[in-house]
Amino acid sequence: MKAIPLSPLIGAAVHGVDLETLDDTAFEDVNQLFLRHQLLVFKNQRLSPEGQLRFSRRLGELDIHVLAQYNHPEYPEIFVLSNEVKNGVPAGIADGGSYWHSDFAFRECPAKATILNAQLIPPEGGNTLFVNMYRAYEELDGGIQAQLAGLRAVHRYRRKNTRAEEGTQVKMDASQLAGTPDVEHPIVRTHPETGRKALYVHPGMTAEVSGWGEADSQELLERLFAHCTQQKYQYALQWEPGDVVMWDNRCVMHKATTRELPASMRRTIYRTTVMGERPI
């Protein structure tokens, strides 16, 4: 196994490992790389749906997405990201995650890890953007860090977003909306395994500062959003066939750019999501 940093900011490309047949020693090595680099790209994989589920379950309990219409018909823990249409029916969600977010931040116990398994990758486009939220927090002014200590924020799956170009266009039914009530999380969370602090605010899901008036709340959040989405904190992942990508939602924010893909460029990815703990 060999890990090559993707950038000085975040991530590593991992070569010489087969996720389909990973033994316990190699899995522990992978887990240490995951904690160190936050984002891992396993190259040249041929990971079956069953193999993806086996690998993902070693990290923890898996989620079944509330948008059940896009779950794999045989494996409900696999959420299908796809712009393909088969027999007149969408093969998956075409614009999922097209806004800055951390997976399941709208839940009481948000996601720990997300694993994406490339099935069909276009020759160009469809990059996924990642932000190192450790670095975004660590480079805040000390006075702002002190101000944020102890503050909590409301997270909402369908946050009103003034940016028309962002956000999925999928409509949710009443039961799906009822299954995603507002939750509160600390604005600065401490990673349960590394002990490092990270910003935990996301333009696509963090709606308001708990207990603050609307004007003051939005002023602070917009300042934090502008800070953490600066280009210097971003890494753009260019997908290749055979990639399996895994990241730590506890200290990473991400955004898909698939809405920019023309319909002629087909893209399908299988996603599994490992649930985590309540943020502290």
HUGI-V230254 format. One record per residue. N is the residue number from 1. RES is the residue in one small letter. NEAR is the number of other C-alpha atoms within 10 Angstrom. Layout:
# HUGI-V230254
n,res,near
N,RES,NEAR
N,RES,NEAR
This chain:
# HUGI-V230254
n,res,near
1,m,10
2,k,9
3,a,17
4,i,12
5,p,15
6,l,18
7,s,12
8,p,9
9,l,16
10,i,21
11,g,25
12,a,21
13,a,19
14,v,22
15,h,15
16,g,12
17,v,17
18,d,16
19,l,21
20,e,17
21,t,13
22,l,15
23,d,10
24,d,10
25,t,8
26,a,15
27,f,17
28,e,12
29,d,11
30,v,20
31,n,13
32,q,12
33,l,17
34,f,18
35,l,16
36,r,14
37,h,21
38,q,25
39,l,27
40,l,28
41,v,26
42,f,22
43,k,18
44,n,16
45,q,19
46,r,18
47,l,20
48,s,14
49,p,19
50,e,12
51,g,15
52,q,21
53,l,20
54,r,15
55,f,19
56,s,21
57,r,15
58,r,12
59,l,16
60,g,14
61,e,13
62,l,22
63,d,18
64,i,16
65,h,17
66,v,15
67,l,15
68,a,14
69,q,15
70,y,19
71,n,22
72,h,18
73,p,12
74,e,8
75,y,12
76,p,17
77,e,21
78,i,27
79,f,26
80,v,26
81,l,27
82,s,22
83,n,24
84,e,19
85,v,13
86,k,9
87,n,6
88,g,7
89,v,8
90,p,16
91,a,19
92,g,23
93,i,21
94,a,25
95,d,21
96,g,20
97,g,22
98,s,22
99,y,23
100,w,22
101,h,25
102,s,28
103,d,23
104,f,22
105,a,28
106,f,24
107,r,20
108,e,18
109,c,15
110,p,22
111,a,24
112,k,23
113,a,25
114,t,20
115,i,23
116,l,21
117,n,26
118,a,22
119,q,18
120,l,17
121,i,18
122,p,15
123,p,13
124,e,11
125,g,17
126,g,22
127,n,18
128,t,17
129,l,18
130,f,26
131,v,26
132,n,26
133,m,26
134,y,23
135,r,19
136,a,23
137,y,23
138,e,14
139,e,12
140,l,15
141,d,10
142,g,11
143,g,8
144,i,12
145,q,14
146,a,11
147,q,10
148,l,15
149,a,12
150,g,11
151,l,15
152,r,21
153,a,22
154,v,21
155,h,28
156,r,21
157,y,19
158,r,18
159,r,17
160,k,13
161,n,14
162,t,8
163,r,9
164,a,6
165,e,10
166,e,18
167,g,20
168,t,15
169,q,11
170,v,11
171,k,9
172,m,12
173,d,9
174,a,8
175,s,9
176,q,14
177,l,14
178,a,10
179,g,10
180,t,17
181,p,14
182,d,19
183,v,17
184,e,20
185,h,25
186,p,21
187,i,24
188,v,23
189,r,24
190,t,18
191,h,17
192,p,14
193,e,7
194,t,9
195,g,9
196,r,13
197,k,20
198,a,21
199,l,27
200,y,29
201,v,31
202,h,23
203,p,22
204,g,25
205,m,24
206,t,27
207,a,24
208,e,24
209,v,24
210,s,17
211,g,11
212,w,13
213,g,10
214,e,12
215,a,9
216,d,11
217,s,16
218,q,15
219,e,12
220,l,14
221,l,20
222,e,13
223,r,10
224,l,21
225,f,17
226,a,10
227,h,16
228,c,26
229,t,20
230,q,11
231,q,10
232,k,13
233,y,17
234,q,19
235,y,20
236,a,18
237,l,16
238,q,13
239,w,19
240,e,17
241,p,16
242,g,18
243,d,24
244,v,27
245,v,20
246,m,22
247,w,23
248,d,24
249,n,26
250,r,27
251,c,26
252,v,24
253,m,26
254,h,23
255,k,20
256,a,21
257,t,18
258,t,21
259,r,19
260,e,12
261,l,18
262,p,11
263,a,12
264,s,9
265,m,16
266,r,17
267,r,22
268,t,20
269,i,20
270,y,23
271,r,24
272,t,26
273,t,29
274,v,23
275,m,23
276,g,22
277,e,12
278,r,16
279,p,19
280,i,13
